[in-house]
Amino acid sequence: CKKFTEEDCPVLMKTLDLPNEPIPLWWTADMINASSGECWAAVPVAEQKWVVGEFNCSCVGISKCLPAFCKADTPDACYTDIPADDLAEADRYGSIMGKKALGILEPVDVSCLTKVATDDLGLLPNPKSYTYKGALAQIYVRCQPYGGSDKSSNGHRYDSIPFANGMISSGMSCQLIHYVHEEHDAFFKVCEKFSFIIVRCNPGQIKQDGGDQQKFDDAMRALQAKGKPVWPSPDVMEFMGAKDALTKIKDLNIGMPDTGTYYSDEEFIAGFKKTMKFQPRVIKQNRGSSGEGIWIINLKKGDYCKEFGDASVEDSDELILMEANDNHVEEHTVAEFVAWCIHGRDEGKGAGEWTSKGTGKYLEGGKAAGGQLTDQRFACRILEGELRFNMVNTVCLGVIHKVPAPGGMSAVGGTGSEYFYYDNGIISDEKLGVGEFTAYVQKEKSADGNYHRCATDEGEKKVEEGTHEKKTISIDLAALCKKFTEEDCPVLMKTLDLPNEPIPLWWTADMINASSGECWAAVPVAEQKWVVGEFNCSCVGVSKCLAACQPDKSWKDIPAEEAGHAMMYGDIVGKEAAAMLGVGAEKKDEAPKVEAPAEEEAPKAEDPKTEAAPEEAAAAA
């Protein structure tokens, strides 16, 4: 019974080509023993194979009520003729059916969980009828101002509303819930009643709130084992977000063939000393965010060997290092960099003095603990910018061209980089085409060996002075998107060792131009080689909602146009989720134009339970 109800029943209706139908309220399954061997010959219980010979859901009778069945010898039989014990049993069956029916028709009862948010402003009412019930799980960090840097004033994550409304608009229900680690067991018992879970808990916040991320992840995996989709699952976040994903995809169109990952001190020391002597490198730690622990490295003398493996760097060789989080530059010997990566600031280990905001120790704990370093050839065309593909499953919403600030190499936000947005026909009538960017570039290389641009408003003057020249690059975004979505995406999850997982509902892929030749030198569009430098599916934000990510702001403070755009994105997320569950028609790549929800549409929530969250909770973006 356990195997039948927990493994077969969750997928039964979809298997029977009835993906939009619930399992019947009252039905039977007749099973026969199909174990090998002669009839009546003993078969160990664990080896028995029982198979269904027939289902029946067409007016299956309740045997306890048979005394009320009229026949030749009991033509006046009625309800009162059922013995009291049998009647009580029949009523008990009926009560179970009633509860199950109510469960199909009503939202999941979450009253046992702490109500963290002060309201559900902007949330649409659930449909009157639906097959699938979803939950959007969030985390409120009680020890941080406003519950964390991603919260609105009501305690919800600032971009939760578009995701939830997208599910509702696609004919499913969606409830906003918060994970409180003291209620772990109750939380996951409630989650078992949902059809799917969307996880919007920012990495690190469960631990910051005093909880156990591993315990949370294992519980989500247990839900998956019971047939409940979890988007994104812990494994997807771990495998897709890990830097060794770049090594796994090295043979795809979006991969760089000479990419490798080190998991031990010995591998790193031997491998890095060879690759560093051959070409400028990018060394990426696995655990950092926003560019912390990603180093662009050049030999100070520039004395690279002609062929890989001809020579190795010495411990005393000097390196010029730029960290991607803030574009600051440091100079260290090879020995000091190796010590930093392995031992960090530990006294007496030889790392020297570092100005980095990080702590080093990138290999600490080994592979099992996420300790790894990925080694790639430095693509000097990073100065031309990177392309962020904003994705919903395999649908591309648009592309952001992020160009580093003059003198910098990283386009991480807050470093003065410039962003250019290209819509893919989602919030406008403009589809992806050819993107262009004009820069005013140095004629001579900088000390770091690269051709940096100057500020655009200074460009013409620099050209007149003879120090810079005007360069224009072209990128066929449409062709690149087509190749990415049609050739790489279908094999991506299998390549990442996630063959049983769907591509995330909401994710990004950051690409850099790895084409040969000098930076800013024209390359025919058809010959350009763009490779992924990073995937992100761990709580990627919706930038259109950033106006709600402030201490005293919420959904109502998002400008109407921005809110409308966010709703369009959410609707596409909902349609993709519905398609994965087998609901409705084929997937589409565009969402209908919708109006931003009016404030009065939001249902009023009950007062939050005590100690759940302060009355106003929000965060600076």
Secondary structure, DSSP 8 states (H G I E B T S, - for coil): -HHIIIIIHHHHHHHTT-TTS---SS-EEEEEE--SSSTT----GGG--EEEEEEE-SS---GGGGGG--BTTBTT--GGGS-HHHHHHHHHHHHHHHHHHHHHHS----TTS---SS--TT-----SS-S-EEEEEE---TTSGGGSTTB-TBSSBTTHHHHHHHHHHTT-EEEEEE--GGGHHHHHHHHTTSSEEEE---TTHHHHTT--HHHHHHHHHHHHHTT--EES-HHHHHHHHSTTHHHHTTTSTT--SS-EEE-SHHHHHHHHHHHHHHS-EEEEESS--TTTTEEEEEESS----SSTTS----TT-EEEEEETTT--EEEEEHHHHHHHHHHTT-TTSS------SS---TTTTTGGGT--EEEEE--GGGGG-EEEEEEETTEEEEEEEEE--TT-----TTSS-EEEEEE-SSSSS----EEEEEEEEESS--TTS---B--GGGHHHHHHHTSEEEEEEEEEHHHHHHHIIIIIHHHHHHHTT-TTS---SSEEEEEEE--SSSTT----GGG--EEEEEEE-SS---GGGGGG-STT--GGGS-HHHHHHHHHHHHHHHHHHHHHHT-SS---S---------GGGS-------TTS--SSB----
